[in-house]
Amino acid sequence: MSEAIGLTPLCKCGQAMMFPVGKTGARCPIDGCGMRWERGPEGYWATGLFTITFTPIITEQPKRKLNHYQKYMRWRDNTKGRRLNNDL
């Protein structure tokens, strides 16, 4: 399961953009800015008169948590003096 790390998109005027619940589009609340923000599955798109800005939504896989035995076996396999199975 992937965990999404949310970057807050910043408008060109420096205002942090917030989207209403259930909406995929928003306008910058600052007068004179005029940026239109759209939220897609890959990130946030901002379109203005002369600029287009993209802010990605980054996803990362959570790290597996090893128990004590798995940590021991990983340490044992990585040591220099390990025995091979065919040397028994």
C-alpha positions as CSV (number, residue, x, y, z in Angstrom):
1,M,0.0,0.0,0.0
2,S,1.5,3.4,-0.9
3,E,1.4,6.3,1.3
4,A,1.0,9.8,-0.2
5,I,3.1,12.7,0.9
6,G,1.1,15.8,0.2
7,L,3.0,18.9,-1.0
8,T,1.0,22.0,-0.5
9,P,1.0,23.9,-3.8
10,L,2.1,27.5,-3.6
11,C,0.8,30.1,-6.0
12,K,3.1,32.4,-7.9
13,C,2.0,35.1,-5.5
14,G,3.1,33.0,-2.5
15,Q,-0.4,32.0,-1.2
16,A,-0.8,28.3,-0.2
17,M,-3.6,26.8,-2.2
18,M,-6.5,25.0,-0.4
19,F,-9.1,23.0,-2.2
20,P,-12.7,22.7,-0.9
21,V,-13.8,19.2,0.0
22,G,-14.9,17.2,-3.0
23,K,-13.7,19.9,-5.5
24,T,-10.9,19.5,-8.1
25,G,-10.5,23.2,-9.1
26,A,-9.9,26.4,-7.2
27,R,-8.9,30.0,-7.9
28,C,-6.3,32.0,-6.0
29,P,-8.0,34.1,-3.4
30,I,-5.6,37.1,-3.9
31,D,-7.0,39.9,-6.0
32,G,-5.0,40.4,-9.2
33,C,-3.4,37.0,-9.2
34,G,-5.9,35.1,-11.4
35,M,-4.2,31.6,-11.2
36,R,-6.6,28.7,-11.7
37,W,-5.6,25.5,-9.9
38,E,-6.7,22.0,-11.0
39,R,-6.1,18.8,-9.0
40,G,-5.4,15.7,-11.0
41,P,-4.3,12.2,-10.1
42,E,-0.6,13.0,-10.7
43,G,-0.5,16.4,-9.0
44,Y,-1.6,20.0,-9.1
45,W,-1.7,22.1,-12.3
46,A,-1.8,25.9,-12.1
47,T,-2.6,27.9,-15.2
48,G,-2.4,31.6,-15.5
49,L,-2.1,34.1,-18.3
50,F,1.5,33.3,-19.2
51,T,2.5,30.5,-16.8
52,I,1.8,26.9,-16.2
53,T,3.0,25.3,-13.0
54,F,3.0,21.7,-11.9
55,T,3.3,20.4,-8.3
56,P,3.5,16.6,-8.0
57,I,1.9,14.4,-5.5
58,I,4.7,12.1,-4.3
59,T,4.0,8.5,-3.2
60,E,6.4,6.2,-1.5
61,Q,6.2,2.7,-0.3
62,P,6.3,2.2,3.5
63,K,9.4,0.4,4.8
64,R,8.9,-3.1,6.0
65,K,9.6,-3.5,9.7
66,L,11.8,-6.5,10.4
67,N,11.5,-8.5,13.6
68,H,14.4,-9.5,15.8
69,Y,15.0,-12.8,13.9
70,Q,15.0,-11.2,10.5
71,K,17.4,-8.6,11.7
72,Y,19.7,-11.3,13.1
73,M,19.6,-13.3,9.9
74,R,20.4,-10.2,7.8
75,W,23.3,-9.4,10.0
76,R,24.5,-13.1,9.9
77,D,24.3,-13.2,6.1
78,N,26.3,-10.0,5.8
79,T,29.2,-11.0,8.1
80,K,32.5,-12.0,6.5
81,G,32.9,-15.4,8.2
82,R,29.6,-16.9,7.2
83,R,29.4,-20.5,6.3
84,L,28.0,-21.6,3.0
85,N,25.3,-24.3,3.0
86,N,27.4,-26.7,0.8
87,D,30.4,-26.5,3.3
88,L,28.5,-28.4,6.0
